[in-house]
Amino acid sequence: MYLSAAEIAVRVHELGAAIATDYRGREPVLVASLKSSTVFLADLSRALPILHTIDVIEMAAYGDGRSGGVRLLKDLDVQIEDRDVLLVEDVVDTGLTLAFLTRTFAKRNPASIAAVTLLDRPYRRLVENLGLRYVGFTVPDELFAGYGLGLEEQWRALPDLHTVPAEALPEAATDAA
């Protein structure tokens, strides 16, 4: 186990308190991508003692999966013009996806756009100035499962966060790494 459910819960409550302080008197829209960010989104929403709205998007990579090409499969249901948008991410590493979302939603004239992530890998950044305001944990370059993160749609329901050993990866995943 890398992080226990209790360790994650403490940090999510700390993030919720920081966000509540920064957004006091406002009603941010929390936007998470399906599927891996939904557990974090739910816990963060419960940790926020301020009014807020939640929405989800769904994205898909295109090309070879490494180039950062992303397209929206499911867009927002709520309007974000003149609203504070907080992008809720499971993992931020290269920053390509977060940069895509920020550019896409900035065209809709929100009052502000910022991001919160459960896991951060800043040493893998290809994009700077992401607006990543809140970070749960800075983690090593490992594959994680549990707490919403899955591998081939398995292990998402584990309450703790685990590293996945290379020998447990399917051959196709290790070839791509």
N, C-alpha and C positions, 0 to 999 in steps of 0.2 A: 504494500500500500504506500502511495506517495503522500496523499493528504486524507485525513479522516473526515468523516461527515461533520464531526464537531468542529474541526479546524476550519473547514469551509464555511460552516454556519457562522462562526465568529467573524470571519473576514467579510462575509456578505452583509452582516449587520453593521459592521464598520463602514462599508461602502454605502449602505443605505443611509446611515447617519450623515456622512459627508455630502452625499447628493441632496439630502433633505435640507441641509444648511445652505448649500449653494443655490438651490432652487426654491427657497422659502418664498411663499407668496405667489408662486407660479405653478402651472400645471403641465409638467413636461410630458411628452409622448415618448414612451420607451419602445424601441423598435428592435426586435430580435429576429434572427434568421432561423428558419426551421432546419433541422431538427435539433442540432446539438446545443443551441443556446436556450432552449425552452425551459430546462430545469433551472438554470441560472436566472432567467427572466422571472420565473414564478417566485423563486426565493427572494430575489431582489425586490420585486413588487410588494411582497409581504413585509419586507424590511423597511419600506418607505412610509414614513408617517405623514406624508403630504399627498394631496390629490395628484393623480397622474392617470394617464391613459396608456394602454398597451396595445401593440399591434405586432403582427409578424409578417415577414416576407419569406420568400423561398428563392434561392438562387441555384444556378448550375454553372459549373465551369465548362468552358469549351476550348477546343484546341487540344494541346497535349497535357493540359492540367497544370503545367508549370509556368505558363506564360502570363497567368493572371487574368486571362479572359473570363469575364463573368457576365451572365445575363440574368435578368429577373424572370422567374417563372410565376411568382405570385407577388403582386405589388401591394402597397399599403391600402387599407380600407378607409383610414381616416385622412382628413386634409391636414397638412402640416404648415400651410402658409401662416406666418406670424406666430407660430408655436415653437417652443423649445423642444428640440429633438435630441434624445439620448440614445445612441446606437449601442445595443447590448450585444457584446461578442463573447463567444466561448474562448477563442484563442486568437491573438494577434501576433503574427510573425512578420511576414514580408511587408504587410501593410497594403498590399494591392487591393484586396477586397474592401477594406475599410475606406481606402481612397476612392474606389468606384462608388461606394454607397454615399460618401460625403459629396462627391461631384453630382451624383444623380439627384440627391435630395436638396442640394443647395439651389438647384434650378427651380425649386418649388417655393422659394422665398421664406424659409423658416426664420424665426427670430434668432435662433442659434442652433448649432449642431456641435455635439460633443460625443465622446464615446467612453464606455466602460467595458473592461474585459475581465473575465475571470483569470485567464492565463496570458502572460505576455512573454514573448521571446524577442526582446529589442535588438539582440545581436544579429537577427536575421532580416532586419529592415532593408527594404529596397526603396521605400517611400518615407520621406520625412514629413514633419509637421502634420500629423494625422488628427490632431484634436483628441488624442487619447488622454483623457483627464483623470480617469480612475482605473487603477490596476489592482486586481486581487492578489495575484502571485506572479512573480517572475520565475520562470521555470526553465529547466535544461531542454536541450533539443532531443526530446523523447516523444514517443507516441503515447497518448493517454487514453484510458477508457474509464467509464463510470461518470456519474454526475452529469448525465446527458451526452457525454462523448461516447461514440461507439466505433466499432470496427466491424464492417460488413453487417451493420444494423444489430450487433450484439453488444451487450454489457452496458447499454445506456442507463439501465435502471439501477445499477450499483450505486449505493449512497456515497461511497468513498471514491477517490480518484486514484487510479492505479496506472503505473507504467506498464506498457506492453512489451515484453521481451522480444527481441528480433526473431528468436526461434518460434515464437507463437504467430508471427505474421505469415499470411499466405505468400506463396512464392512470387506472385505477381506484384505484391506490395514491396517485397524486398528487392526485386529487380528495379523498381522505379525509384528506390531510395538512393 
